[in-house]
Amino acid sequence: MGVTTERHGRILVVRLDRPDKRNAIDHAMAEGVDAALNLLEDDTELRCGVLTGNGDVFSAGTDLAAGVDLKTERGGEYGVIRRERDTPLIAAVEGPALGGGFEIALACDAIVASSTARFGLPEARRGLVATSGALFRAARALPPNIARELLLSGRTLDADRGYLLGLVNEVTAAGCALDGALRLAHDICRSSPMSVRETLRVLRALTASDDAAGWRETERAIGTIVASEDMREGIAAFLGRREPEWSGR
């Protein structure tokens, strides 16, 4: 299935487990994430979740060979992007979190990253746009100019800069992101579950209208991109490992 889970008391660790594919998400992984996060929401003994990757990569995003429609009923894209959660979820990031991998981290409530972490949105270099929330969530988590830099140029952000800009909650030594995330999760578990639940509901309500507008504009952009020559050229160049020749159409 490409996803494993383990319990640490009241904490559920969900691991993207497809290291040979850089933890890129296919249909089976999306369903696995969905099932794990359904468990996190439905099991009253669980108070917090940690989402991490196996190996030296958090996630390279969508596995292009698997197609792009990786939505689930409760979670939306990848089983997590549009999920309405009452249980906190922390991203523990080792290595690259690129494209959809970064969008997964943006869908979490906190990010603990090791010194090896890199965050990036390379879609524009492939004739695409970010389809899983980054077009509006990146500008919420980062200063707008930095969000534009990542979205437009394909540049990456390392963990230390991410921490200084407020994207990353904590930077750990290499290999220790999960340990740091578990420490934060244990602190959350010391809080009243009712207080945590109601806090998350208020915070979600405050951004609901912005999210709705963001999804509408994302769908509009996707429609334009799908009909473009640049998208076809970008994907062909990526698969052919060459520089694209853009037409702007």
VMD Tcl script that draws the C-alpha trace (Angstrom):
set ca {
  {0.00 0.00 0.00}
  {3.00 2.32 0.45}
  {1.82 3.70 3.80}
  {2.57 2.33 7.26}
  {1.30 3.39 10.68}
  {2.54 2.97 14.22}
  {1.14 4.06 17.56}
  {3.15 5.93 20.18}
  {0.60 6.02 22.99}
  {-2.01 8.56 21.87}
  {0.02 9.58 18.81}
  {-0.34 7.97 15.38}
  {2.71 8.10 13.10}
  {1.80 7.83 9.42}
  {4.72 7.06 7.15}
  {4.88 7.50 3.37}
  {6.72 4.30 2.53}
  {7.75 4.20 -1.11}
  {11.41 5.23 -0.95}
  {12.31 3.71 -4.32}
  {9.93 6.27 -5.90}
  {10.99 9.15 -3.62}
  {7.71 8.64 -1.75}
  {5.82 9.94 -4.79}
  {2.07 9.50 -4.35}
  {0.11 7.01 -6.44}
  {-3.48 5.77 -5.99}
  {-2.55 3.12 -3.42}
  {-0.63 5.63 -1.31}
  {-3.45 8.17 -1.44}
  {-5.86 5.51 -0.25}
  {-3.39 4.48 2.45}
  {-3.01 8.04 3.74}
  {-6.79 8.42 3.68}
  {-7.31 5.25 5.72}
  {-4.65 6.26 8.27}
  {-6.08 9.76 8.74}
  {-9.61 8.36 8.97}
  {-8.31 6.25 11.85}
  {-6.71 9.33 13.42}
  {-10.05 11.17 13.33}
  {-12.30 8.28 14.32}
  {-10.31 6.63 17.13}
  {-11.02 8.65 20.28}
  {-7.88 7.27 21.94}
  {-5.69 9.15 19.43}
  {-4.91 12.80 20.15}
  {-2.33 13.77 17.52}
  {-0.83 12.53 14.26}
  {2.61 12.81 12.68}
  {3.04 12.44 8.93}
  {6.53 11.61 7.70}
  {8.41 9.86 4.90}
  {10.59 6.78 4.74}
  {14.18 7.34 3.68}
  {15.90 10.61 2.86}
  {12.94 12.20 1.02}
  {9.65 13.41 2.52}
  {7.77 13.25 -0.80}
  {8.32 14.21 -4.43}
  {4.56 14.77 -4.85}
  {2.44 13.11 -7.52}
  {3.74 10.04 -9.30}
  {3.10 11.27 -12.87}
  {2.92 7.67 -14.10}
  {-0.11 7.13 -11.84}
  {-2.17 10.03 -13.24}
  {-3.21 13.19 -11.45}
  {-6.63 12.34 -9.97}
  {-5.54 11.12 -6.54}
  {-8.53 12.34 -4.50}
  {-10.34 10.48 -1.73}
  {-13.81 11.10 -0.38}
  {-12.86 12.39 3.06}
  {-9.39 13.75 2.41}
  {-9.38 15.16 -1.09}
  {-6.04 15.14 -2.90}
  {-3.59 12.54 -1.49}
  {-6.14 11.75 1.25}
  {-5.09 14.84 3.22}
  {-5.21 18.13 1.27}
  {-8.90 19.00 1.77}
  {-9.51 17.03 4.95}
  {-11.47 18.77 7.72}
  {-9.59 17.60 10.78}
  {-10.33 18.02 14.47}
  {-7.14 16.17 15.40}
  {-3.79 17.95 14.98}
  {-1.38 16.68 12.32}
  {2.35 17.48 12.27}
  {4.61 17.05 9.24}
  {8.05 15.61 10.08}
  {10.19 16.45 7.04}
  {13.52 14.89 6.11}
  {14.97 15.83 2.73}
  {12.98 17.25 -0.18}
  {9.27 18.07 0.06}
  {8.59 19.09 -3.51}
  {5.41 19.93 -5.42}
  {2.61 17.90 -3.91}
  {4.97 16.85 -1.13}
  {5.24 20.48 -0.03}
  {1.48 20.85 -0.41}
  {1.00 17.91 1.96}
  {3.19 19.66 4.54}
  {1.21 22.90 4.05}
  {-1.99 20.96 4.81}
  {-0.63 20.01 8.25}
  {-0.89 22.12 11.42}
  {2.85 22.32 12.06}
  {6.12 21.42 10.33}
  {9.19 20.01 12.06}
  {12.07 19.78 9.60}
  {15.56 18.40 9.81}
  {18.56 20.30 8.47}
  {18.31 18.23 5.27}
  {14.80 19.45 4.40}
  {14.08 21.45 1.25}
  {10.70 22.84 0.21}
  {9.85 23.65 -3.39}
  {7.10 24.08 -5.96}
  {8.64 23.21 -9.35}
  {5.36 23.03 -11.29}
  {5.91 26.20 -13.36}
  {9.15 24.73 -14.73}
  {7.06 21.87 -16.12}
  {4.34 24.00 -17.65}
  {1.97 23.30 -14.75}
  {0.54 25.05 -11.71}
  {0.33 23.83 -8.12}
  {-3.02 22.04 -7.92}
  {-3.25 20.96 -4.27}
  {-3.57 24.19 -2.33}
  {-0.15 25.83 -2.60}
  {-1.42 28.65 -4.83}
  {-3.11 30.12 -1.75}
  {-1.65 28.24 1.23}
  {1.96 29.11 0.42}
  {1.14 32.82 0.66}
  {-0.57 32.15 3.99}
  {2.38 30.25 5.47}
  {5.10 32.49 3.99}
  {5.56 36.19 3.23}
  {3.81 36.82 -0.13}
  {7.03 37.75 -1.95}
  {8.68 34.49 -0.86}
  {5.62 32.47 -1.89}
  {5.74 34.12 -5.31}
  {9.47 33.36 -5.58}
  {8.85 29.66 -5.02}
  {5.75 29.44 -7.22}
  {7.19 31.37 -10.15}
  {10.84 30.32 -10.21}
  {10.89 26.75 -8.95}
  {13.54 27.67 -6.38}
  {13.69 25.75 -3.10}
  {13.71 26.85 0.51}
  {15.92 25.14 3.08}
  {14.86 24.36 6.64}
  {16.77 27.21 8.29}
  {15.31 29.86 5.98}
  {11.90 28.27 6.38}
  {12.24 28.58 10.15}
  {13.25 32.24 9.95}
  {10.25 32.95 7.71}
  {7.79 31.19 10.01}
  {7.04 28.18 7.79}
  {8.91 25.67 9.95}
  {8.17 25.32 13.66}
  {11.44 23.61 14.59}
  {14.67 22.59 12.86}
  {16.38 19.42 14.07}
  {19.60 17.63 13.26}
  {19.56 15.34 10.23}
  {17.51 12.22 10.90}
  {15.76 13.71 13.93}
  {12.65 15.35 12.44}
  {10.38 12.55 13.66}
  {11.79 12.81 17.19}
  {11.13 16.56 17.19}
  {7.60 16.07 15.86}
  {6.88 13.46 18.52}
  {8.01 15.87 21.24}
  {5.59 18.50 19.93}
  {2.85 15.88 19.63}
  {3.38 14.80 23.26}
  {3.03 18.44 24.35}
  {-0.23 18.72 22.39}
  {-1.47 15.53 24.07}
  {-1.04 17.23 27.46}
  {-3.72 19.77 26.45}
  {-7.45 19.25 26.79}
  {-8.70 17.35 23.72}
  {-11.85 19.48 23.73}
  {-9.80 22.68 23.78}
  {-7.61 21.43 20.93}
  {-10.62 20.35 18.89}
  {-12.48 23.63 19.30}
  {-9.35 25.66 18.58}
  {-8.82 23.83 15.30}
  {-12.47 24.32 14.36}
  {-12.26 28.09 14.93}
  {-9.01 28.38 12.97}
  {-10.55 26.38 10.11}
  {-13.65 28.57 10.09}
  {-11.52 31.72 9.85}
  {-9.97 30.57 6.55}
  {-12.94 28.69 5.06}
  {-14.09 31.48 2.72}
  {-10.52 32.18 1.58}
  {-10.01 28.47 0.89}
  {-13.21 28.29 -1.14}
  {-12.06 31.22 -3.29}
  {-8.60 29.70 -3.58}
  {-9.98 26.39 -4.84}
  {-12.19 28.16 -7.38}
  {-9.24 30.09 -8.79}
  {-7.06 26.98 -8.74}
  {-9.65 25.11 -10.82}
  {-9.77 28.01 -13.29}
  {-5.98 27.98 -13.62}
  {-5.94 24.20 -14.08}
  {-8.48 24.48 -16.90}
  {-6.29 26.99 -18.70}
  {-3.11 24.98 -18.19}
  {-4.60 21.65 -19.31}
  {-5.51 23.19 -22.68}
  {-2.05 24.70 -23.21}
  {0.86 23.75 -25.43}
  {3.23 24.66 -22.59}
  {1.88 21.87 -20.39}
  {2.45 19.26 -23.08}
  {5.94 20.60 -23.74}
  {6.79 20.80 -20.05}
  {5.83 17.19 -19.36}
  {7.58 15.95 -22.50}
  {10.75 17.83 -21.54}
  {10.61 16.51 -17.97}
  {10.20 12.91 -19.12}
  {12.88 13.41 -21.77}
  {15.24 15.04 -19.25}
  {15.78 18.12 -21.39}
  {15.14 21.85 -21.16}
  {11.65 22.83 -22.35}
  {11.10 25.12 -25.30}
  {8.16 27.30 -24.21}
  {5.70 28.82 -26.66}
  {3.71 30.74 -24.06}
  {0.51 29.20 -25.42}
}
mol new
graphics top color blue
foreach p $ca { graphics top sphere $p radius 0.5 }
foreach p [lrange $ca 0 end-1] q [lrange $ca 1 end] { graphics top cylinder $p $q radius 0.2 }
display resetview
